[in-house]
Each structure stands twice: as C-alpha cells, then as structure tokens.
Amino acid sequence: MAVKRPSGPKGALIMGNASQFSEDEPTFLLENVKKYGDLVYFRLAHLQTYLVAHPDLIREVLVTQSDKFEKAPLDKQILGKFLGNGLLTSDGAFHRRQRRLAQPAFHSKRIHNYAEVMVDYANQIIGGWQDEAVVDITEEMMHLTMLIVSKTLFDADAITGTGDTAEIIGNAMNDFQAISNRDYQRGFSLPNWVPTADNRLRNRAVTQFNAVMNQIIAERRKTAVNNQVADKGDLLSMLMLSVDEDGEFMDDKQLRNEVATLFAAGHETTSNALSWTWFLLAQHPEAEAKLHEELDTVLAGRQPTLADLPNLPYSLQIIKEAIRMYPPAWILNGRRALEDVQLGGYTVPKGSTVFVSPYVMHHLPQYFDEPEAFKPERFTAEFEKSLPKFAYMPFGGGARVCIGNAFAMMEAQLILATIAQKYRLTLAQTEPVRYKTQITLTAENGIQMRVLERETAVSPTPELAFA
Ligand code: HEM
C-alpha cells in the first residue's frame, strides 16, 4: 500500500527537489514550511526527506522517539573520515557512553577557568589591529576561536608563534572542513583509496593530525600515577581522567576522535556567531551604542571577567539575536529512521531522512515577531519563558544537544565585550554580504570591516602607565 505523505514541493523525475534545494537551502526550507506547514515532504534524488518544523514534532524526533533515529549515513561518511566514531558521528549505546565520559569536561566549574584565556586571546588578536585598518572579520574570528580551542582543549600554546602543534592541527582542520564542504555539495564522498586531489589532501591531513595527537596523548600517559594522568586543566585532561561505569578509561583512538570532534565542532560555529554579530551591529548603530553604554558603565575600561557576565545582559541579548538570525548550525545532521516512525499523523518510512533546521524555526513569524529584523531587546526573560521549547534552538536539543553550549556562549560574550570595548567595527565593502551554507552558516566571501578605535578605549594598565 502506498504511504500517505505530507505535502511538499513538486520535484523533477530523477533528482527530485535537489536542484531547488541546493540553490539556497535555508530559503527553500523556510518557504516550503510557510506553504505546506509543519511537516514537509520532498525528495533529494533517492533520499526520501521530511522537514519537521513544529516544536512538538521536533521534540518527537530529538527526545521522545529519538531512539528510532540514527545520524544520517551521509553525515557519518563525510564527517567520520576525519572525526572517526566520536560524539558527533556515533549513535546509540556507544554515543551515550562517550557523552557521559565527555560531560565532566564541560562542567561549569571547569569551563569557567577558561574565561581568562578567552579574554587574553581576544586582546592578542586586536593587538595586531591598527586604527582604521580593514580586516576580514570572518578570518580574524576564525583565527581567534581556533587559538582558544587549541589552548583549552590540549593546552597548545600557539600564540607565541612557536606553536607548531596548533599550526599543524589548525591546517589539518581547515583542509578537513574545506573538503567536507565540497563533499556535501557533491552529495557523496568517494572512498579514501580513490586518488582524487581531495582524498589525497584529506589523507595527509588525517596523518598529520594523528601524529601530533598521538604524541600529545603519549606525553600525557607518561605522567600517569595509578592510571591517572596529571590534570593540566584542559579538556583533554578531563577526557583522559574520565571513567565509565565499568571503571574503563577512553583508549587512545577514542581520545583522538573526541579531540578531533571537539576541535571541529568548537571553533567554526563560535567564529560564525561572532562574525554575524559584528556584521549586524555595524548596521544597527542604536544597538551598538547601547552595547557601548553597557560596557562603559559596567567595565569602565577594565577587562571583562567571568564575574561581569551577569551584569552584561544586553551583550548576551545581542548574541542570542545574532544566532537566531544566523544560526551557525543552520540545520542539524539528518536523522535516518531506523524503523517506520509515526509523526504528526503520518508514517515516516524506515530509511527516510528527517531534517530539523534551527534557521527555519528562528525565522517563523508565529514565534518571532518580524523575524527578519534585528531586535536584541526581544530576548527578555519573559519572552524566553513564553517561547515553546525548540522554537529557538541554536544548540539543537535532546540527548544530543550541543555539549559546548555554555562554553560557546561564555566565549562569545567575553570576546564581544573585550573587542567592543576598544573598537567599533564598520562595514568596509560595498558588495552585499550573503550567507553561504556550508557545514556552518558562513559569509560567502568573508566580511570586510574597518576597525575604529573607540575614544573610551581601555585605560592602560598601571604598570604601563608608569613605565
Ligand atoms: C555558537 C557556537 C555553537 C553552536 C551554534 C553549536 C551548535 C550545535 C548543534 C546545533 C549541535 C547538535 C547537532 C545535531 O543534533 O545534529 C551541536 C553538537 C555538538 N557540539 Fe556544538 N555548537 C557550538 C559550539 C560548540 C563548542 C564550543 C563545542 C566544543 C568545544 C561544541 C561541541 C559539540 C559537540 C561535541 C556536539 C555533538 C554532541 C552530541 O551529539 O552528543 N559545540 N552543536
């Protein structure tokens, strides 16, 4: 018997809706939800696809019936080539074990220790800026978040320029991301042994990454007393100290996979969040002025610290609104149905792919008044309380909610406060800034911005003042 399907856009005979989809994915998804409703059916070549765009149905997919889904094979295939079977790509009992083992590394007490590192590195980056210079802010933010993740993950000291480790890993990661984006565009990834330029580049990146990581892990093992390595304060230490319910530690291969995963998941996302924030602020001088006023009042020229964050509510509202409009994870990894699943009155057949898109949810007018307008003020405590869960979901949800959520928000708020205190950023390009859908939502050709020193710049430290 034919399966009754939800409505959706008409597609071509063989490729289905693939070409409409790839033209501009977020717009395609959003328009079809507006036209067809909370559950939309379409086809991407052979993939039977369901887009879920109602908070109750998203809860079904990510929470209530989540055990009936696995991460889509395409995501596992492409991402798994570099990340192996880590948190992002694994499923079921194995994923649950890894998640439990990794969770202590993200305990608030632990990540709070990283606040100073985040501020220091932000200062280091702007130390290289000159008044009125033009920078590509996407590159600057990427460099900054890469330094922060290297330091907090495995204590790599890259900032001095002696950091070969961080440089090798950073380059390997850049190659992996660029190749993965190309694979996603093609819709497949050829087996590693096929001698394409991309495969050769990726194999080299994996070899280099593994060599460095294996060395770092081996050094750490040498410090072990009774199987407990010395705690260097970073995320890797926590991963190495964590034991499962059978008293087992992660083995070296698994550690390598989780470090790669945290590195990959933990910098481009936050970097995009910040780049979009600067872009939006440059176009909304009233919001920018309000931000400066908050920073000048609360910090009065001091460097921000963790303790300041609760007193900088407008900075936080700005970030929340920026990642509402431009969610770095614009779509979650596809979820493949492991069996027939009942959803919204329909049967989603085994083998189909279900998509959930934070971009779509964040642009629906039933949840966000004037969704295309930048209004940080909308994020009041009452508004957030009144929002259905999963209407706002920049970090996903359910058991696979982003493990780095608190880390990322703290990082973004501290970087925004550190930089905005000293600089105003204005747009320095006439061509429109367009988004590009890669693994994350980035700017198509970067964003050229002019950095202008603010008059109320941070006062020099006493040592410098009297030098
Ligand atoms: C603004 C920054 C960030 C955004 C918007 C973001 C978003 C997300 C989203 C939406 C997911 C769920 C993916 C899915 O369900 O398919 C996710 C998962 C994940 N994120 Fe983040 N993320 C950010 C920063 C970070 C950071 C800083 C780290 C680590 C240092 C991190 C590590 C991870 C990991 C390991 C997962 C997989 C979790 C699992 O499946 O158990 N993310 N992230």
Boltz pocket constraint, residues with backbone or C-beta under 6 A from the ligand:
constraints:
  - pocket:
      binder: B
      contacts: [[A, 87], [A, 88], [A, 99], [A, 261], [A, 262], [A, 263], [A, 265], [A, 266], [A, 267], [A, 269], [A, 270], [A, 273], [A, 323], [A, 327], [A, 328], [A, 329], [A, 331], [A, 332], [A, 333], [A, 334], [A, 393], [A, 394], [A, 395], [A, 396], [A, 397], [A, 399], [A, 400], [A, 401], [A, 402], [A, 403], [A, 404], [A, 405], [A, 407], [A, 408], [A, 409]]
      max_distance: 6.0
